[in-house]
Amino acid sequence: MSNITRFAPSPTGYIHLGNLRSAIYPYLIAKQSKDGKYILRIEDTDQARYVAGATDLIKETLVWLGLNWDEGIDKGGEHGPYYQSERRDIYHEYARKLIEKGRAYADPTSPEQINEYRQADNVAKKPFLYRNHRPANTPTWEPGIPLRFKSEPKVVSWHDEVMGDMSTGPEVMDDIILIKADGLPTYNFAHIVDDYLMEVTHIVRGVEYLSSMPNYLAIYEALGINHPKFVSLPHVLATTGNKKLSKRDGAKSAVDYRDDGVLPEAMLNYLACLGWNDGTEQEIYSMDELKKAFSIDRIQTSGARFDEVKLLWQNGQWIRKIFDEQGCDALYERTISRDRASVESNKENPSRNSLINFWPEEAMDYPEEYRKKVLSIIYDRLKVLSDLREYTKYFFVDPEIDLEFLQSNKFIKKLSETEQRDLLSATIDKLSAISDDDWTANNLQDALNDLLEETSQKPAQLFSLIRIALSYASFSPALHLTMEVLGRNTTLARLNATRSAVVNDL
């Protein structure tokens, strides 16, 4: 039997990382069976919380991660429509089936009266259950009047693929609303009808829905339909580890991380392993590896703490992996290109497509080949692609000479200013002897080694002095590689400029 799963977000804003994991796992489950299907459905029945543009962001995020749906919005399929707001007649059909069976009723009770019932129960110190206030006489249901489920409380048992065997008593069942006064269904009813008609085999969602399971199961039973397998995911926890990660806590969206230069491979890798592992020590997984390794029975039953440090570490690993396996050109395409996910998900609205550029503004005045040379010597120090803006600026514009920064270096401050001047002079003399044709990394390394012997200096002191004179940055790649990329003229000019500043400061 083929696995059919769905991701059914509400268009109420961006998808934060906790919710995004609920998109990854059903995709992997679907792709582990022959002819498996992954459906994208938009649950847009809560019109009050609808956010314009949210659906485009959802599509962008999924395409960016490589979670390409087989059926759903924009792609169609045999189970459409895929916007719940377009399925109103379908929900009404199933609502009438419940009415005919005596399991649903029109509820004319005003919100004010319901609130009075709730307050009275609070005063009496008993739980508010609407079934205890069920109206004696109800009108014929028609859109414009809320429709409620008529519960028959009893003990309920079920199996969850992650949490195991579960059960609850009759006290948790209630007369929940199925169709709101505006004629649109609640999530509690719509997802049951949709998943049944779309032949979904696995429902993947957060553990917060477990408390509603008795009511869901009662509706399945009343409709006479079988329910899918339930896969309840423990919460993704905030960095503090003591509460659920949420937008209120500043949880960033995947798009925010994308725009910071996190690669989709890294984001997919990190989120898939957040609360799941295959029992090995492996930490870096490609999509193909995840499809093969993933299994529901390895999802942990406790919450998983979101750790941005780990995410960025994995991103650095993926940056190196792409460079090492696919080459500099492949990585360079990620640093300046029209965002492919945006293009794919906004074919009908090209104005939304964004140009991703992680280089300093000054870099655009240089040839592409030069930028690739810079990338080739700095890629292994990047955590996110946007680090390029900070780490590479001195390759494109002469840094401002900052003698205070120079003298604060823990190695250079052991040298007097006279020693600094003399070492810079010796370096300039040694490097000036190398022609443009011989200005290669190997020859420059040989020259630096000769300088160490000739000046009797420690590498940390001599090389720190040269490195800062060239970059005035807290970090730069290996010195001989930096000088090779900067070129002979720029290297000597910057060394001369710093020597002159030191001399003038004596």
Order of alpha helices (4+ residues) and beta strands (2+ residues): beta-alpha-beta-alpha-beta-alpha-beta-alpha-beta-beta-beta-beta-alpha-beta-alpha-beta-beta-alpha-alpha-alpha-beta-alpha-alpha-beta-alpha-beta-alpha-alpha-alpha-alpha-alpha-alpha-alpha-alpha
